[in-house]
Structure formats: C-alpha cells, structure tokens
Amino acid sequence: MTPHDRRPHDGKAHDQWVLRTENTTYAVALAGDGRWAELTAWGPHGVETGPSALDWSRRTHFITPADAAPAEYIPYGLRPFTGADLVAQRPGEERGVWWRFTGATEDGDRALRLVFTDELLGLTAALCYETVPGTDVILRWTELTCTGDSELRLERFDSAAVNIPAEGGARLTCLTGQWAREFQLTQLELVRGRYEMASTQGVPGHAYAPWLAVQDAASPAEGATPTYGIALEWSGNWHITADAEPGGAVRVRAGRLPHESAVLLAPGATLTTPRLACSFSPDGLDGLARVWHRYERHLTGDRMARPRKVLYNSWEATGFEVDAASQLELAWIAADMGAELFVVDDGWFPGRPDDTGGLGDWHPDPASFPEGFDHFIARVRDLGMDFGLWVEPEAISPQSALYAEHPEWVYRVEGRPATLVRNQLLLDLGRADVQDFVLATLDRLLGDHDISYLKWDMNRPPTERGRPGGGPVERQDLDAAHVAGYLRVLDHLRTQHPHVTVEGCAGGGGRIEHATIARTDVVWPSDNTAPLDRLSIQYGYLHAHAPHTMSSWVTDSPGVFDPRPRSLAFRFVSSMAGVLGIGADIRTWSMERRAEAAAWIARYKEIREVIHHGEVGLLNTPADATCGVQYEEPGGGRIVVTAWNTGRLDGAPLVPGRPARLRLRGLDAATRYRDAASGQVYSGAHLVHSGLPFAWTAQYDAELVVLVRQ
C-alpha cells in the first residue's frame, strides 16, 4: 500500500491508503486538515484511479465541512449536526472530541490502522481495517483508549461508518420479521432522512438481523448493480443507522448498544468495538450473497471439511414426553430412512414434564432412561447414528434445584418483581461463577456420555437486567459481559470438544450473526417449519448467510402465515437447500412415505457437498410462481438446482401448453449439461436464456435437478 498525494480543495497534500481484497479496492485519505479520514473509492480494482465519486468538499451552508464529509469515523464535536460515530466526555463536562491524526501503521494492502488523538480530553482512537483472504470482505473496528487521568463516559461508540457512493437516494435491503417469521427480505428507499434497526433484547433478535445491503435507488436490485453490504459481529444489543445526508450522501453507522446507555472508560483502559464486516459486489443482491457465503466458509475454516450429517430431532414427535422406549422407536425408523444423527430435544432431564421446571438441573432423568442414559445412547449408536442433545445453558426454572441453591445467579432488580417468559428466568452469563457452572455442566455431559452433537437454545431475552451487588449500575456493562461469557463457552466447546457439532438457536433465528456462526457449525433460522413459510425464511436467510450453516427440518407442520398444502417432496427439497434434518413424528408415516423419505435422503447425500461448498444463485423469489436456488460445484462439474412451485396446485401449467421455466445464471453458453436423472442435454445458452423446464402439477410441486457438465 503506497501513500500518494491527494489534493482536495484546501490545497494541502494528504496521504491516501489503498486496501485490496480479491476483487475490490477500498481507498481512504486524510481530509479536513488532518482532522478525519474519509472514503475516496470503494468498488472494483482500479476504482481509485480518478477523482473521488464521494468528494463532498465543495462549499457548504449551515453545516460544517465535517458534517458533509464521507468520514470513516468521526466524533461529536467535529461533526455536531448530521450524526457522529463517537460521543465521549468526561463525566459532568461537555460532550465532544476534537482530535487530530497522529499516525498510521499498515501491512501492505491487507491491513491499516489510523490513529487520532485528543490530548485535552485524554482519548486515542485507532481506526482498524483488515481484509479477509479469499473474499471481498473488509473488517473494520475501532479501539478507544483513555490516555488521561480522568475516566471517560462513552455514550456512543460505533464500530465504523460506511459511506455509499449513491446519487439517487439509497435502496436499503434488510432482513426483518418476528418469531416464526424471521429473515423476511424487506426493501425501502431512503431519499432523505434516517432509517434505524436495533435490538435491546440481549441478542440480535427476531425483528431485525444485524445486516444491511445498500444500492443506488436509481439502479435495479439485480444484475450488474454495485451493491454494498455490512454485517455486525455482535451477539448482544446493537443498532444500524442509515442516513441520507444533506447533499445526497448516504452514510451507515453500526455498533453495539450498551444496556446501561453509556460505558465508563478508566484511565489506561481500551475499549474495542465489535467488528463490522463490509462487502461489495458489482452483481446485485445475488452477487453480494455469494460474497457473504465465501466469507462464512472462511469463518468455518477447517470444519468445512466435515459433512453436515442428516439429523432426526424428536421434539415435534414427543415434546416433553421423553422416554427411552419412544425415542428408540423413532431412532429405529430414522436410521432405516438413512438419518445419520439422532437428537433428543427438550424433556430429557428431571422436573420437565412441561415448561414450568427443570431448567438448570442438567442430569439425565433416571425415570426416562431406566437402563441408564449411556445404555440408551449405545442403542442409538448401534443403529449407525451419532447422538445429540438439546440444552439451554442460560435458562433457569424457578422450581429447579439450581435456583434454590443460587437465586443470585439470575438477572434481577432488587425489590422488583421478576417477569417469567416461558416460565423461566435467565442466568447472568456475564458472571464468572455462572460461566464456570455452564462450562462444568457441558464438560460433564460431553465427557461422561458419548454425545457428538449439541443444540444450544435460548428461549427468552433478559427482562429485569440487573446485577444486585455488582457495584454502581453506571459502571456495569452487562450486555458486553453476557456476550463475552457466551463466546467464552462456545470457544471452550470448540477447543476442548472439537468432535462435537454445535447448533446455535435462540427461539429460532434470534441469535444469528458472525460471532455465533464462527463458533458453531449450523444455526436454526426459525422455529417455523411449515413449507411455504419456511421457503420465505430461507430465501431471506440465504441473502446473508451460507447454506452450510442453515439447519432445516422436514416436518408435518401446517402453514402459519401461508397455509397452502405442499407435498413431502416440497418439504424435502426445501430442507435440502441447506443442512437436511427431519423433525416429524415419523411413527405416523406410512411405509410408502418412509420409502419416499429414504429416497430423498439418499439423493441429498449425493449432492450435499455441492450445496455446502458451491457458488449460489437465487432464482426468482417465493412471490413468483416458480423459484429456486442454483448451486455450482467448485470447478463447475455439477450444477444442482432446488426448485419449487409456489403457485396454485390445480394442475394447470403457468402458460397453457408450456412448462414453467427457471433461468439459470452464470453458465458458459457453449458448455453442455446433462440432467443426471432424465439424460436430457442442455446447452449453457439454453439454460440461461430459455431456462430449465418444470411441468408442475398438484402432485409434482418441487424438484431437485443435478446437471453434469459434459
């Protein structure tokens, strides 16, 4: 990375630094006479050559030059009007930081650290950048150090600000929803004003994902449209704020939200913000999705080589009524269909006939397993399956033995009533003694029993979030402490029990972000497994997250928001679009239905590596009568297409006399592909231009197609 002169309107020479990812360039320069850094270019390689498309340095009226600048990170004080990324003060004094650039360190075009200092206040801020090898993602975060003799009060401390070179206003694409309807792809135009998403539930939450895509509103959402994305790596409270600023600039800020409204920074202490992943694709939302998928494969690391096994989970079959006999009956049927993993969900521990008790007393219930828990696990393994278990380590029931022994371990406000959610309270995982209890519990379960899969659930947010006896409230940072405890436990599982596959869940998709994805193997996007509901959830999910992380079950659940019936094939093809699982009461299935399921499972095993490692194309949307997902095997040897008919099931073709067609993407026109099932040969030109045909009927509403390159 070679600094070179940049000459803005003040005529002074400033340094510029250039970061390069696999396909993109990100250029930053000093501005404002060294008072801030600003983005000069972000896009394909070479975009930095020429005048900056983000130069807002012309004359301003009634705002300061800093308020108009595409600043990378700037405090209140320098930027008093249009939105600051840092608000700091000495307690009792005026808010504001007036810093200056004091140095830079760099590692080629891969990493950068820009340092700004306010000597009067006693604060140093380091703006940190790091590219991620093999991806088009740049990680950004900020390190804030109190260098004076007095502590500092940080009211706002975002991770970074992201400037988007849009001229006609911004199209924002986000993932919104609620419990059982997570990851709904939502779009809006922001011409002027502010849009904000946030969670104060102690987890990212079901209402919004900490993810945002931004495009120029004058361009289409798909195709050759420059598309910018951010995703916050934080498992607790957070916000993302997008501003269409005066003059038309679009600027996005993101960071964590302290539960106590501010954090006190002691002399000599450093606060490091969560990492913000910033991505770019020239190929619309579909292209941006592939950038995120590559990044999440990078986060998974060596564990990408581990096949995601077909699981059976017994929850929807037995609920809390867990006993060895019924579980083994389910296990026998699941194994016969080809399942590779059997997971016992809630109800395996004492005091759990319903959701009013038991949480915290994590011992197998002798009444449920009269011949011993290990004997039961051995019987499951004798069927050729691994064994897994559901836990909710942060939860505690007021009727449990753990609560009787340690009532001080729960979040509470002294003298105030406790709110029960799902008849349970929440442990203060920020406490070291609570962390040690959870670690010891999981070590005991995984050490004493032959368990190779752990489903970590979390079914309630913190309500009365206090810690009596923990010192002055303004000096507590409970949200950050809980996140640190959660990540400590996950890191421990990864290092001390590397053979165990970990699934992340929070009442469905309530805690899915990059810190969790980096430490788990799969996540559970939603508790809603109804066919058309789930298709919409997964469509949004795949815009932000990779297929190898997406656990999905085949069940018999009816639709919640879209009750139209669909076939067993539809449910299997939908679940095969990620990591296949089965959650139905398979004891009630006929032999014909079980045989059909076994055939689908066998097909899935043949192509799951393509789905988990391949480049993804999202074909149409669930609002279209036909939609699908295309997966291209590394090297291009196979193309797998999962396709669904989301329209009416009356047997009528969409156009009289013609099958529906799904146009594929990115194929070489001259290459020929053979359908592995039918033997039909297609050219790449035909598949891209005319599309893959599907003659849908009431009985035929989904398909898995494997195309082999000739």
C-alpha positions, -999 to +999 in steps of 0.1 A: +000+000+000+018+031-012+006+065+001+003+092-026-007+128-027-043+138-028-051+174-032-086+185-020-099+220-021-076+233+006-045+226-015-027+207+012-011+173+004-026+143+022-019+106+023-041+080+008-041+043+017-055+015-005-068-018+007-074-046-018-095-077-015-097-105-041-118-083-065-122-049-048-104-018-037-111+004-007-093+037-006-090+061+024-075+095+027-069+122+053-091+152+050-102+183+069-066+194+075-058+160+092-089+160+114-106+130+099-102+102+074-127+098+045-135+072+019-124+082-016-132+050-035-148+016-030-155-009-058-137-030-084-100-028-087-090+005-104-119+025-090-094+045-070-079+059-102-095+093-109-114+119-089-133+106-060-170+100-065-175+108-029-159+142-029-184+165-010-157+192-003-175+220-021-189+249-002-214+241+025-241+263+041-253+260+076-234+228+083-197+222+088-174+206+063-171+176+086-209+172+085-208+169+047-177+147+045-178+109+038-159+105+071-148+070+080-153+076+117-158+110+133-168+122+168-194+146+180-175+179+184-161+177+149-194+166+134-221+183+155-252+181+132-255+151+108-246+121+130-214+113+149-200+078+154-185+086+188-199+106+216-175+110+246-170+133+276-155+135+310-184+129+334-200+163+342-183+181+314-194+190+278-196+162+253-173+163+223-140+151+209-117+174+188-090+151+177-062+151+151-044+124+131-013+112+149-001+082+129-007+052+107+006+016+105+000-007+076+006-042+064+008-039+026-026-036+011-041-060+037-044-041+069-044-005+081-045+013+114-052+051+116-047+068+150-064+100+161-057+118+194-075+143+216-048+152+242-070+176+261-097+150+266-073+122+270-085+099+243-068+080+215-089+063+188-074+037+163-095+030+132-087-006+122-090-022+089-083-058+078-090-076+046-102-113+047-081-136+024-101-151-005-131-129+000-143-094-008-148-085+028-130-058+048-133-059+086-135-026+104-134-018+141-123+009+165-101+008+196-107+036+221-081+042+248-083+066+278-049+082+279-057+109+306-060+108+343-098+110+343-122+084+332-143+089+301-180+084+295-187+069+261-223+075+252-219+062+217-191+042+202-199+027+169-177+002+152-174+022+119-192+044+095-198+032+059-202+057+031-221+045+000-214+062-034-251+066-043-265+096-061-303+090-065-310+081-029-305+046-014-323+013-018-320-004+016-324-042+017-327-056+052-340-088+069-370-082+092-397-102+109-408-117+142-407-150+159-416-177+134-412-153+105-376-143+106-354-132+077-381-116+055-363-098+027-375-062+030-367-032+008-373+005+011-360+037-005-342+063+016-341+096-003-338+118+028-339+112+065-329+083+087-337+046+090-326+026+120-328-010+131-318-022+166-322-048+193-322-043+230-331-079+238-296-091+247-294-110+214-297-098+177-334-107+179-362-119+156-373-084+144-341-074+125-309-091+115-277-070+120-272-070+083-279-044+056-274-041+018-273-007+001-277+002-036-283+034-056-321+035-058-318+045-094-304+011-103-322-023-104-318-046-074-304-074-095-280-077-124-249-055-129-257-032-100-230-021-075-241-034-041-226-027-007-232-047+024-225-046+061-229-072+089-222-066+126-203-093+145-221-090+179-243-113+199-259-087+221-276-053+218-269-035+185-280-008+161-276+000+124-285+036+113-286+047+077-287+084+069-295+101+036-275+132+045-277+168+031-265+169-004-275+133-011-247+114+006-257+080+021-239+070+053-244+040+075-233+036+111-233+004+131-223-007+166-233-022+199-257-006+223-248-007+260-277-017+281-268+010+307-268+037+279-231+045+283-198+029+292-172+044+315-136+040+303-110+041+331-075+057+327-053+033+307-082+011+296-091+003+260-125-005+246-125-025+214-157-023+194-173-053+176-160-060+141-181-047+112-178-068+080-180-046+049-186-062+015-190-052-021-203-069-053-209-055-088-236-081-094-266-070-073-280-087-042-274-121-057-237-114-061-235-099-026-250-131-012-221-151-027-196-127-011-211-134+023-212-171+016-175-172+008-168-152+040-188-176+062-169-206+047-138-187+057-152-183+092-159-221+094-123-229+085-112-265+086-146-276+098-159-271+063-144-305+055-168-322+080-200-333+063-232-319+078-250-351+088-287-358+082-303-355+116-335-366+132-348-344+161-376-359+183-392-327+195-422-325+173-428-362+178-427-364+216-424-329+230-416-331+267-427-368+269-392-382+266-386-419+275-362-444+262-387-466+245-404-440+224-371-424+215-357-457+204-387-464+183-382-431+165-344-438+162-350-471+146-373-456+119-350-426+113-320-449+109-339-471+084-346-440+064-309-430+063-306-405+091-270-402+104-277-384+137-304-387+164-310-357+186-331-358+218-346-323+224-362-308+255-375-330+282-346-354+289-338-341+324-357-342+358-386-320+365-395-314+329-430-328+322-438-293+308-420-260+306-425-250+342-395-267+357-362-285+353-340-259+335-307-258+353-307-293+365-288-308+336-288-345+345-305-373+325-338-383+342-334-418+356-372-423+352-369-417+315-339-439+310-344-468+334-315-488+319-292-459+321-285-429+298-253-445+284-272-477+276-298-457+257-271-438+237-254-471+229-286-484+215-289-453+192-253-457+181-258-494+174-283-482+147-254-465+130-263-430+141-244-403+161-262-390+192-270-354+201-287-335+229-306-302+234-295-278+261-305-243+272-275-233+293-285-197+300-320-207+313-332-215+348-366-226+361-377-211+395-387-246+406-352-261+398-327-272+424-302-248+408-324-218+415-329-229+451-291-231+455-282-199+436-311-174+432-285-147+430-273-160+396-304-147+377-308-112+363-330-092+387-337-058+400-337-057+438-371-052+452-389-055+419-410-085+406-394-109+381-410-114+347-414-150+337-410-157+300-419-193+291-420-199+328-383-193+332-356-168+341-323-160+326-289-166+341-264-137+343-238-153+320-216-123+325-207-136+360-176-157+361-192-182+385-222-187+362-198-192+333-178-218+353-211-236+361-221-238+325-186-249+314-186-276+341-221-288+331-212-291+295-179-307+302-196-333+324-223-341+298-198-343+269-172-361+290-195-387+307-216-395+277-210-403+240-225-371+227-213-357+194-240-330+187-252-302+210-281-279+202-277-247+222-311-230+226-320-197+242-357-190+246-361-157+263-345-123+263-333-106+296-361-085+312-351-072+346-315-069+336-298-060+368-270-074+390-276-065+426-243-063+445-224-058+412-214-023+420-227+010+407-251+005+378-233+031+356-201+010+359-217-022+348-216-033+312-239-062+315-246-067+278-209-069+269-203-092+298-230-116+288-217-117+252-182-123+265-195-152+287-214-167+258-184-166+235-161-180+262-183-210+265-185-215+227-148-211+224-143-237+251-166-262+233-146-256+201-112-262+217-120-288+244-146-308+225-136-304+188-155-336+178-188-321+189-210-304+163-227-273+178-260-259+166-269-223+176-306-215+183-324-187+201-362-194+199-354-199+162-333-173+145-329-148+174-291-150+177-275-154+142-246-132+134-209-137+126-196-142+161-220-171+166-215-185+131-177-185+136-181-207+167-210-231+157-214-255+129-250-248+120-278-225+132-315-227+134-331-199+113-367-203+127-390-225+147-414-223+118-410-254+096-442-250+075-433-254+038-442-220+022-434-201+054-400-217+056-393-211+020-397-174+025-375-175+056-347-194+038-348-171+008-340-141+030-315-161+051-295-171+020-290-135+011-269-130+042-257-165+053-243-196+037-262-228+030-238-249+051-249-230+082-287-234+076-303-262+095-337-271+081-362-299+090-388-318+072-419-318+094-457-322+091-463-287+105-492-268+087-486-233+074-487-205+099-487-175+076-492-193+043-514-225+050-514-238+014-505-275+015-474-289-001-461-323-009-435-342+011-412-336-019-416-299-015-406-302+022-376-323+014-363-301-014-367-270+008-348-286+036-321-299+012-313-263+003-293-262+035-285-288+061-311-315+060-330-327+091-362-345+099-385-334+127-418-351+120-434-378+140-423-405+116-441-432+136-472-420+119-458-421+084-469-449+061-443-473+047-447-456+013-440-422+029-409-435+047-396-450+015-401-417-003-382-400+025-354-425+023-350-418-014-348-381-008-322-386+019-301-408-004-303-381-031-293-354-006-262-373+005-250-375-032-251-337-036-248-321-002-211-312-008-222-292-038-249-274-017-225-266+011-194-257-009-209-244-042-215-209-055-251-200-050-276-182-074-310-172-061-335-177-089-367-157-087-384-152-053-411-171-033-435-145-045-430-159-080-449-190-091-416-208-097-384-201-077-353-220-070-316-220-058-287-229-081-255-244-066-224-247-088-198-272-076-163-258-072-147-264-107-181-264-123-185-301-127-221-303-114-249-278-111-276-286-085-309-268-087-336-269-060-369-257-075-404-251-062-438-243-074-452-217-050-484-211-071-518-227-071-519-265-070-546-270-096-525-289-121-527-261-147-495-250-164-485-214-158-488-208-196-513-231-214-493-259-231-459-249-216-440-259-186-427-233-162-391-223-167-363-213-143-335-194-159-301-203-145-272-179-141-235-176-149-231-206-172-209-207-202-231-206-233-211-233-252-209-258-224-233-287-224-250-301-193-268-335-189-296-340-165-284-369-143-320-382-139-335-379-173-305-378-195-317-346-212-288-325-225-289-287-224-265-260-236-255-233-212-271-208-235-304-227-233-303-229-195-295-192-191-317-178-219-347-202-220-344-219-186-348-253-170-384-266-176-407-279-149-442-293-157-458-286-123-489-305-112-508-308-079-487-339-072-454-325-086-446-292-069-408-294-062-377-309-078-340-315-073-321-314-106-285-324-110-268-312-142-234-327-150-211-308-173-202-328-204 
